Every structure is written in structure tokens, then in C-alpha cells.
Amino acid sequence: MTATRITALLVVHDGATWLPEVVASITSQTQSADQILAIDTGSRDASAKLLKGARIPTVTLDRATSFGQAVHYGVSQLPAPIEGVQEWLWILHDDCALDPHALEELTNAVADRPNIVMAGPKLLGWHDRTHLLEVGISIATNGSRWTGLEPQEYDQGQHDGNHEVLSVSTAGALIRRDVFEELGGFDINLELFRDDVDFGWRVHSAGHSVLAVTSAIGFHAQAASSERRAIDIEGAPLHRPLLLDRRNAAYVLLANSSWWKLPLLTLQLLSGAAIRSIAYLFAKLPGYASDEILAIASLLIHPGELLKARKDRKRQRLVSSGVVGRFIPSRWTQLRSGAGRVLESIRSRIFPDDAADELPVISDLEINEDEDILEPLQSNLWRTFFTKPLVIASTFLLILTFGWTRHRWGAISGGALAVSPSGTSDIWKFFLESWHHIGMGSNIAAPAWVLFVGAGSLLTFGSVPTFISLLFIVAPFLALWSAQRYLRTLTASPVLTAISALLYALSPIAISAINGGHLGVVLLLILFPIFLAYLGNWQRVEERSIRNLFAFSLFFWLLQTFNPSLLLILLVASLSFIVMDFQAAGRNFRDPLFLTRLSRRSIVLFTPLILALPTSLTYFSHPSRLLIEIGIMQPGGGGNLALLANPGGAGSLPWWSISPITLLLIVTYFSTAKAREYARYGIGFLLSGALLASLQVTGNGSSSRDFVYAGAFLVIATALSVMATVIMFDDVRSRLENSHFNYQHIAVGLVILLSASYTITSSTWVFSAGASSPLQRKADSVLPAFLAVESDAKTLVIRPIEDEGHRGLAYYIARGGEVTLGQPDVVIENTEIITRAVEGLIDNTGVGSSKVFSSFGIKYVFVKNPANQELIQTIDGLGGFNRASATDAGTVWKVAQPTGRAIFTDFEGKQSVLPVELGAVIAPGAGTITLTENYSQGWQALAKGVRLERSENQYGLPEFKVFEPGEINFLHDGTSRRAWLSLFLIALVTSIVMALPAGRRRRELTDREVS
């Protein structure tokens, strides 16, 4: 039998914190090492004194000596190998204590197994000694250290047993001396970190094996990687642990892998470093982000080290380096593990406490031993579930929805909601492009809310129509649940919260928004109770963190993109608080508290404005645009109806279905102090909404003035009314029972009576007439089929409208199809010239209307039914129009004069239409080419790569001079749009980073968190 000799090599570097326990664990081993040598690398703490007190032979090296060099030196101080004696090196760290049986278990495991030349213990945490750190280690193809364990995995013996692994940690590793010296020991280029993985890889390539012995146990503090001590060894750039770890990981992969894998590994290392760097930036850890990039850069700029390392490994290799492939996790395993960690992180944030911890603990003393265990348990779970007030309210809403939505299954549009594009890609394209083919063309930036629609449509596999349809169908349920979630914080009564939430979901503004296709108001209806839950106290804004302010600003920006009028509320509220802060500071604008509050309020005020650029700039030049909701302009019902919390307009409840919202605000204002707080603001928003609803504005390409649809203000007023009511009714029964009959009894009775009456009338109307609202499934196109085929042809659409009982006409310019989501928000109002031509067409004075239309590229005139017969006869009688068709949809005329997108005029004044193919035309000679699009500085025309001179003609269209025949290419320069997009992305990413929770450096973690 071969004799065995074990030498323990303890490497020490400022390890006084852990060294007493480490030394005690070494000296208390059931199987002692034959000799022990401590190598102290210039410790500045009490490590040397502790070693001397323990009477452990010690050598002292320079402080810059790396771990591998220290072990090399220790081996060099040993006596020469003795023939017939198998020598082992027991590598020890100064921050790793070993179980008393560790060495004995390691030697037993390698006995009679000559192929095993390296073995290591199971490592547990230093502080939490149930936390598994390692049971053997490997390396992923992206350089990550791979243990195969879950984060913070609890040791229950699930990994026990001896396993062949790629490598084991050098903390407590037992290595055969002859193999160690044969392979050259640890690579001196790996000053710290990953030297264990590299050595294990070389062991396998030399035809040996590595064993993880779980019966041997060590407790590792990981002081270097957790930044518990400085990394000041020579060759460690910037003395940063993460930088050194990432650099060495890439070194190990590139030095040991097969040559044909190097290109893919290099690409994966670079991409992984970039992704992790971005993640660290989002976590507000720029130092770690730079470490990721510098690690790869510092390795690649010194390729000589890699080339030499590969040459050395080739000499030592007896088998292919691919022999370790079974130990390296596959890309699918890495992806699954990464996704699992992300999901676990999300789960822990949403459900911070383990659900198992919330289960009631049943004492053994409570068990009835006489109970027949074969008798089935009696449970009323389902009956209890269906008697819950929220379930009853949801069921009632579900029954109502079957009738309410019977015309909305499919692609819906109507009212304020434009037709949905077919896919998500159309949404992204619309948002990015600098020129929109709507009306006479527009260079107005697309609104940011289309991004959220595009993101939401990913839930329906990219189908925008399906997402929009589902959103409007489930909107009442989402409003019900979000309101109930907030209301339950105001009262413990589930009945009261369910009834109040149902009133909110079926309020006049909710019914009007859903029936009228008011997408922005619907989103506000759903999200406002959630927003209100995070509103908090703004009087002491200095107590709120910067992260909280940016998170709040992003949430407000989300609501504001769908409801521009919310900026008015933000502006008024911010200015009011600033004035109050100024007054509280004794009118001293240099007061530190005032300046702190001012800076923090500025974050909330300006962040949404910056994120809304360049759209927000138009609000300063055209303040009325703040009052225009997104989508197709739809008028409200005026101020009187708004006082009843009913916005009016198409799809709204009739006036006789009077909601109790206004009465609730009045009654709750004179009830408890807490209810009065909600009611006071609710009355303010209701009166403000009524005031705005009495105003008339023009917008979204409309030439007519319409009443403002004050949806956002009425949503807030309704929500505050419901919340004030919950607070008032929370203890109303006890207060009424303890008081004599007075006005409060009468008020409560009126509220209950009016609420019951409203519930009955509104539900009946919604189930019957309300289902025939403007928002419906649109199977047929507004334009006749043959017009929709000509995708680039402009058609003047004249449609009848009804305003306050008076019938009128409105018009817009269509371009071969329906107006889609977002387009109404970017349309430019038609010029006065077109408006006068249309008026002339209607009042029989437009002899030259056809010439005007042809100059603007308008090819057809379509009068939608039901149309006035006199108008049809008038157009028939005017010259310049040829009737093309008359169908149930309406009547179509074709403009007699030839027209198109590009009109060529020679120097003699003769005009001809040039066909446009892929944005290019063929000029027949010298002259001018008029592009029948609205004028924009971005329009460019190129002839043989040379820009043509651009000017604006008398109709406000771009015109280009051509001096010779040939191909002319038209393009719209999107430089300005790209600049705004860049600014938007910078502002958005910055705001998100500021709103995200900040990561902590490893040295900032507690000892228990590390272990």
C-alpha cells in the first residue's frame, strides 16, 4: 500500500477577521496534516501575530504576491518528493473554516482512486451555514461562474454524494503534488479568481479527474469576491474584484477551448459583457458597468498572454479539451437558469413573504383523535367564494357585458377610436417615420401613447385589433378591480367596497368612454385608482426619494400621453405647492428647504414635459391642444351635463339617467373630515370639468368648433366621489343610530334611492340601447372598395354631422383607406384654400373648386350617406366633376382634371401628371415639379445625387426646379425626427434608471446576505 503524506498550505492576506476560527478548524481535524506552512502575503492586520501565536510555520512575501504565486512559493519550500510516498497538497484560504472531519473525508474519497488528482469539500456560507455556496464548480460560455445551484439554496442534503466535476474551489482543495508540479501549478496570469476552474480544466485535459466530496464540509466567507478586503495584488487592474474576475473568466475560456470555438466564444463574451454593463447602468452601478467592458478590453489588447497560454496547454494536453463539455452548462440551461432568477426576483418583490409562512399552524393538541380519517372533509369553499361581494359585483358586470358588447367582438372602431392597424410593426413604423400620409401629409411627431399600444399588443401576439377589442371589453372589470383594490384601504367592509367599485365601473364617464371609443379616458379610468394609491403626501416633498419622484413622473407621463389635459392639473398643482412653499419659507427664495422642495417639484413637473417633446412644445404656442383628447375629435355634451358627471356626446347616457356622483360629493363634503378631503377635491375637479366642457375648440384636423370632452376631469371627480362615499358610509350606521332624525338621515336616504335608481336605469340602457353605441365592430370600409384600392389617391370625404340639433357637414381628406390609430393626432388642419373650395362645392359657388382640388392632388370627392340630395345635385351641376358611382355608402365623383402626387409644369405652363414609383419620377424636360404634399423643410428632390432647389408655391406645396430630363428621387429628410427620438430615448432611459432601485456594491451587502 502506498504511503500518503499531506502538506497543508495556508495562504493569508489580511485575514485576521476569520483566521482564529480557520486555525482552530485546521488543528482540530480528526486526521491531521503531516506538515503545515502558512504563506503570509504582507498582511497589515494582526494575521502574522495570530499565526505566530498558533505556532504555525510562516513565510512572509511581498504584499503584491498573487494567490497562485504564494502557493507556488510554498510548494518550492517543501522537501523533494520521497519515492513510494504519494504527496498531497491541502490548499487552505484564510477565510474558509473546515469541518473537523473534512480532511479525513477527502483522503478517504481519493484513496484507491488513482484517476482522482483533485478533490474539494462542499462549501457553505460563513454566516448562514445552511446556505450552499458550491458543490463543485464550472464555467458558462459567457464567463459566468457556474455552480448549478439556485440562489441562496438551502442545504438539505439534496446534492450529497461524491461527484465528478470540472473543478472545485481552491478553498480546502486536496491536490496531488506530482500532478500539480507536472501541470505547472496555478496559472500565474490568474492572480486571483478562476485559477481553480482553469486548473481543473487542465487536469481533465491531462487525462485525470476532479471529485467533489460533500461529506467534507467547509465554511467560506468569500472575502475577496464580496469586497470584504482590498484586492491589491500585482496585475489586478484598478484593484477591482469584478474587473479581475471577468477578465480571468474570459482568459480561462479562450486559453482552454478548442480553436474552432474561439470566434463564437469571443462574440458571446463581448455581447454578455455589453448586456451586463447595461444592466449595471440601470442599477446605478457605473463602476461595475465599466468593469465588464474593461475586463474584455484588458485581455484582448494583450493577445500575447493568450497565445502563450494556449501553447503551454497544448503541450500538457493528452486528450481533447472538449472532454470537459459534459461539465459546461448548455446555452439552454444558462438561459433557463437566468430566466428563473429573473422570475424569482420579480416574485420576491411582488410577494416578499413566503406564502407558506402565512398558513395557520395547527397544534398537535388541536387534532381530534376520535375523528374518522376516512370521512371526507366538508368544505363550503365554492359556496363561500360565490357569496363574496366582489364576485357578485363581477358576475353582475359579466352578465351586463354579454349584452353591452354584442357588437364589439372583432376589429372595433368608431367614435373617437380610429381603425387599428393590423400588426405591431405598423405601430412602430408610424412612431418612427418623419412623414405621415394623412390628409395632405404631416411632419408632426407621432404621440408616445402609440408605443404603449404597440407594447400591449404583444400580449395578443402582435395583433393590435385584438388587443384594442379585448381592452374595451374588459375595461369595466379592470376599473372595478382597481377601484376595489384602493377602496379596501379605506374600509374593512367588503360589501361597501364592492358596491362602490361597481358604481365607479358603471359611472357615466365609464359608459361614455367605452361607448365612445375614448381610449385615453378608458386607460385613465383603469389606472387612476392605482395612481392615487401611490400619490402620497406632497406637502413634505423633501421626504420623498429621487427614485420615488422619477417613478411617479413616469407613471404620470404614462397617463398624460393618453390624456394631455392632465398637464394642466400638474401645472396648477405644482405652481400651487411652490407658492405655498415660498410662503412657508418666509418669502425667502434662498431658504435651503424651499430650494430642496423646488428642485424636487421641478423633477415631477419637467420630466413628463421632456418625455413628451416635441409635442409638449406645441402646448405653449397652442394651449387649446391641451383640451383635445387623443383620437378622432368628438364633442362633449356641454357644461350643464358635465355638472351631473356625464360628459355627454355620442355613446353617453341620456340625461334622464342621473347618476348620484354630484349628490355624493355634496353630501360627503358635509360629513366627516376625512371624507371632506376627498369631496373637496372632487367638487373642484367636477366644476373644472364643467367649465372646460362649456368651451369650444378645434383640433385634430377638424375645421369645426366643438365642445370639449372633459373626460379626464370627470374620471378624477368620479373616483374621488366614490372614495369619499366609502369613508362616509364606513361608520354611518352607528352615527345615524346614535343621533336623532335629522338632515343626515334624509341625505343618506336620497343617496341610496338615487344610487339604486341610477343602477337600474343605466344598466337597462347599457344592455339595450347602449350596445348600439358608436364603438362597434366595423366590417365595412367607409370608402367604397375601388377607392380603398388606390392607396395613394386622395379623396375628399364630406359627411353629415349633427350639432345641438342642427345638421351640418364636415370634411376630411382620406388617402385610400381608413384613418388608423395615432393618425388623427398628427393631422395638419387643411388650408383656407381647400376650405373655401369645399364651401363653394356646397353652396354652388365653387366653379373653380375642381382646379383647386387637382392642384392639391385630390382625385375623388365622396359624399357619405345620408347625404342631402341638393348637395348631390349641386355637385352634379358644377363643372369639373364626373360622377363615378352611387352606392348605399354614398356618391363618388372623379375630379375631371388629371392629378396625382407629382405634377410637372414646363416653362410654357403646360401641366402633366408624373407617375410615382418607389418615390421616384421621370422628368420629361426642364420645368418645375410640384409635390402635392404639405410643405416641409424635410422634403428633398435629388437629380443624379444633386439636390434640386426647393420653394413653396401659392398653395403651400413644395416645388422643385428641374433643368434637364431624367430620374428625380423624392425623400423626406428625417434628421430632425431622429434627433427628437434620440432625445426621447435618452430622457426615457435616464428616467427609468433613476426610477429603478439602485443596486448595492458587494461591500455594501451585510455578511449574512453575502453568505
C-alpha positions, 0 to 999 in steps of 0.5 A: 500500500502506498504511503500518503503524506499531506502538506497543508498550505495556508495562504493569508492576506489580511485575514485576521477577521476569520483566521482564529476560527480557520486555525482552530478548524485546521488543528482540530481535524480528526486526521491531521496534516503531516506538515503545515506552512502558512504563506503570509502575503504582507498582511497589515492586520494582526494575521502574522501575530495570530499565526505566530501565536498558533505556532504555525510555520510562516513565510512572509512575501511581498504584499503584491504576491498573487494567490497562485504565486504564494502557493507556488512559493510554498510548494518550492519550500517543501522537501523533494518528493520521497519515492513510494510516498504519494504527496498531497497538497491541502490548499487552505484560504484564510477565510474558509473554516473546515469541518473537523472531519473534512480532511479525513473525508477527502483522503478517504474519497481519493484513496484507491482512486488513482484517476482522482488528482483533485478533490474539494469539500462542499462549501457553505456560507460563513454566516448562514451555514445552511446556505450552499455556496458550491458543490463543485464548480464550472464555467458558462460560455459567457464567463459566468461562474457556474455552480448549478445551484439556485440562489441562496439554496438551502442545504438539505442534503439534496446534492450529497454524494461524491461527484465528478466535476470540472473543478472545485474551489481552491478553498480546502482543495486536496491536490496531488503534488506530482500532478500539480508540479507536472501541470505547472501549478496555478496559472500565474496570469490568474492572480486571483479568481478562476485559477481553480476552474482553469486548473481543473480544466487542465487536469481533465485535459491531462487525462485525470479527474476532479471529485467533489466530496460533500461529506467534507464540509467547509465554511467560506466567507468569500472575502475577496469576491464580496469586497470584504478586503482590498484586492491589491495584488500585482496585475489586478487592474484598478484593484477591482474584484469584478474587473479581475474576475471577468477578465480571468473568466474570459482568459480561462475560456479562450486559453482552454477551448478548442480553436474552432470555438474561439470566434463564437466564444469571443462574440458571446463574451463581448455581447454578455459583457455589453448586456451586463454593463447595461444592466449595471447602468440601470442599477446605478452601478457605473463602476461595475458597468465599466468593469465588464467592458474593461475586463474584455478590453484588458485581455484582448489588447494583450493577445500575447498572454493568450497565445502563450497560454494556449501553447503551454496547454497544448503541450500538457494536453493528452486528450481533447479539451472538449472532454470537459463539455459534459461539465459546461452548462448548455446555452439552454440551461444558462438561459433557463437558469437566468430566466428563473432568477429573473422570475424569482426576483420579480416574485420576491418583490411582488410577494416578499413573504413566503406564502407558506409562512402565512398558513395557520399552524395547527397544534398537535393538541388541536387534532381530534383523535376520535375523528374518522380519517376516512370521512371526507372533509366538508368544505363550503369553499365554492359556496363561500367564494360565490357569496363574496361581494366582489364576485357578485359585483363581477358576475353582475358586470359579466352578465351586463357585458354579454349584452353591452358588447354584442357588437364589439367582438372583432376589429372595433372602431368608431367614435373617437377610436380610429381603425387599428392597424393590423400588426405591431410593426405598423405601430412602430413604423408610424412612431418612427417615420418623419412623414405621415400620409394623412390628409395632405401629409404631416411632419408632426411627431407621432404621440408616445401613447402609440408605443404603449399600444404597440407594447400591449399588443404583444400580449395578443401576439402582435395583433393590435385589433385584438388587443384594442377589442379585448381592452374595451371589453374588459375595461369595466372589470379592470376599473372595478378591480382597481377601484376595489383594490384602493377602496379596501384601504379605506374600509374593512367592509367588503360589501361597501367596497364592492358596491362602490367599485361597481358604481365607479365601473358603471359611472357615466364617464365609464359608459361614455368612454367605452361607448365612445371609443375614448381610449385615453379616458378608458386607460385613465379610468383603469389606472387612476385608482392605482395612481392615487394609491401611490400619490402620497403626501406632497406637502413634505416633498423633501421626504420623498426619494429621487427614485420615488419622484422619477417613478411617479413622473413616469407613471404620470407621463404614462397617463398624460400621453393618453390624456394631455389635459392632465398637464394642466392639473400638474401645472396648477398643482405644482405652481400651487405647492411652490407658492405655498412653499415660498410662503412657508419659507418666509418669502425667502427664495434662498431658504435651503428647504424651499430650494430642496422642495423646488428642485424636487417639484421641478423633477415631477413637473419637467420630466413628463414635459421632456418625455413628451417633446416635441409635442409638449412644445406645441402646448405653449404656442397652442394651449387649446391642444391641451383640451383635445383628447387623443383620437378622432375629435368628438364633442362633449355634451356641454357644461350643464351635463358635465355638472351631473358627471356625464360628459355627454356626446355620442355613446353617453347616457341620456340625461334622464339617467342621473347618476348620484356622483354630484349628490355624493360629493355634496353630501360627503363634503358635509360629513366627516373630515376625512371624507371632506378631503376627498369631496373637496377635491372632487367638487373642484375637479367636477366644476373644472370639468364643467367649465372646460366642457362649456368651451369650444375648440378645434383640433385634430384636423377638424375645421369645426368648433366643438365642445370639449370632452372633459373626460379626464376631469370627470374620471378624477371627480368620479373616483374621488366621489366614490372614495369619499362615499366609502369613508362616509358610509364606513361608520354611518350606521352607528352615527345615524343610530346614535343621533336623532332624525335629522338632515343626515338621515334624509341625505343618506336616504336620497343617496341610496334611492338615487344610487339604486335608481341610477343602477337600474336605469343605466344598466337597462340602457347599457344592455339595450340601447347602449350596445348600439353605441358608436364603438362597434365592430366595423366590417365595412370600409367607409370608402367604397372598395375601388377607392380603398384600392388606390392607396395613394389617391386622395379623396375628399370625404364630406359627411353629415354631422349633427350639432345641438340639433342642427345638421351640418357637414364636415370634411376630411381628406382620406388617402385610400383607406381608413384613418388608423390609430395615432393618425388623427393626432398628427393631422395638419388642419387643411388650408383656407384654400381647400376650405373655401373650395369645399364651401363653394362645392356646397353652396354652388359657388365653387366653379373653380373648386375642381382646379383647386382640388387637382392642384392639391392632388385630390382625385375623388370627392365622396359624399357619405350617406345620408347625404342631402340630395341638393348637395348631390345635385349641386355637385352634379351641376358644377363643372369639373366633376364626373360622377363615378358611382352611387352606392348605399355608402354614398356618391363618388365623383372623379375630379375631371382634371388629371392629378396625382402626387407629382405634377410637372409644369414646363416653362410654357405652363403646360401641366402633366401628371408624373407617375410615382414609383418607389418615390421616384419620377421621370422628368420629361424636360426642364420645368418645375415639379410640384409635390402635392404634399404639405410643405416641409423643410424635410422634403428633398428632390435629388437629380443624379445625387444633386439636390434640386432647389426647393420653394413653396408655391401659392398653395403651400406645396413644395416645388422643385426646379428641374433643368434637364430630363431624367430620374428625380428621387423624392425623400423626406429628410428625417434628421430632425425626427431622429434627433427628437427620438434620440432625445426621447430615448435618452430622457426615457432611459435616464428616467427609468434608471433613476426610477429603478432601485439602485443596486448595492456594491458587494461591500455594501451587502451585510455578511449574512446576505453575502453568505 
